[in-house]
Amino acid sequence: MPRIARISAGCLVVLALGFAVSGCSSALQLSSLDELSSAMASPGLRAGEQISVIVYGEASLSGNYVIDPAGVVSIPLAGRIKAVGLTTAELAEILMKKFRGEYLRDPKVTVSRAEVRAF
């Protein structure tokens, strides 16, 4: 085999190994980023989060509320609700049930994350 062919073959092997190693490195980084983003985008509410509750047509019930360190949120006319682990849609459904009947005929409730606080 001519010398130039051996050098080219050696360069190809080194390049292939370099790409393989860099691919592993970025795969590890992506894995860590995926874990971080999935933790941040976790569907369940957490203690310390501030949530925004909108009860359509009822400004006095709408507002921002903080989930306390025990995982409970206190909302007027609904009382204290264990919110940790619930999705925003699940909490909205609970609030609609609590408001329906005694307080409102057909409540429309939306819950969203406003911000995360550290305790």
Secondary structure, 3 states (H helix, E strand, C coil): CCHHHHHHHHHHHHHHHHHHHHHHHHHHHHHHHHHHHHHHCCCCCCCCEEEEEEECCCCCCCEEEECCCCCEEEECCCEEEECCCCCHHHHHHHHHHHHECCCECCCCEEEEEEEECCC
